[in-house]
């Protein structure tokens, strides 16, 4: 290995989580701050955290309301078209078989 090209290795680097937990690991940084660790992550704790679910639900409700309005507009236009179609005479196409 070449000398003086590798970063300094700290065998007892301190890791601090946002939940307050701290532990030591080997790293090239003296200390590290993380948002989620094994003591507060939902996978390890079994507790579910709500992350922006209100925003997702609101978006879903907006889409559903828009779909209902679209169906109402389509239905009202469809009724107008049906009324106009009833006024027009319907031509039927009759095919004759010449093979007889």
N, C-alpha and C positions, 0 to 999 in steps of 0.2 A: 504494500500500500504506500501511496505517496504521503509524505509528512505535511502537516499544516493545511490540508484541504478539507478535512472532516469537521463538522460542527462538534461542539463540546457536548458530551453525553452526561446527563444528570441522572444517576440511578435512583435518587429519592426526590423526584419532581413532585410538587404538590398540585393536586387537581381539586378545585373548589366548584361546587355546583350551586345553582341559583336557589336550591331548596335548603342550603346550609351544610350539606354533607361534604366531607373532604376525605381524600385518600391519596396515597402516594403510588407513583408508577415510574418507570424509566422513560425518559424523554430527552429531547434536545432542547427543550424550553424549561426554565427553572420552575415556572408556575403556569397553570392553565385554568381558565374559567369556562365552565360549560353551563348550558341551560338545563339539560336533562341528564340525570345519571340513573344507575340501576336502582337506587333507593326511591326515586320519584317517577320513573317511567311507567306508564300504564301497563305495559307488557309484563313487567316484573312484579308490580304491586297488585295487579288485578283490578284496579280502580280505573273507571273511565273518566276522562276529562273531556269537557265540551270545548271544542275548538271551532269557533266561527259557525256553529250550527244555525244560529239565528239568521245569519246572512244567507245561508243556503235555503232555509225554509222560506224566507221572505222572497227570494228569487223564484222559488218553485210556485208560491202563491201568485206572484205577478204573472208568471207564464200561464197558470191555470185560468186566471181572470181574463187574460188576453185571448186564450183559446175559447172561452165561453162567449166573449163578445164577438169573436170571429164567426162562431157557429150561429149566433143570433142574426148577424148581418147576412150571412150566407142563406139562412133559412128565410128571412124576409125577402131577399132578392129572389130566392127560388120560388116563393109563393107568387110573386109578381110575374115571373116567367111562365109559371103554370097557367095563370089566368090568361095571359096573352096567347099561349098555345091552344087553349080551349076555343078561342075565337077563330083561329085559323082552321080551315078544313084540312083534314089529314088525308093524304093520297096514299093509297095502298098499291103496292106493286104485285101484280099477279103474273106468275110464270106459267106458261103453257108448255106442255110436253108434246113435242112434234113427233115423237117416236111411235105413237099409236097408229 
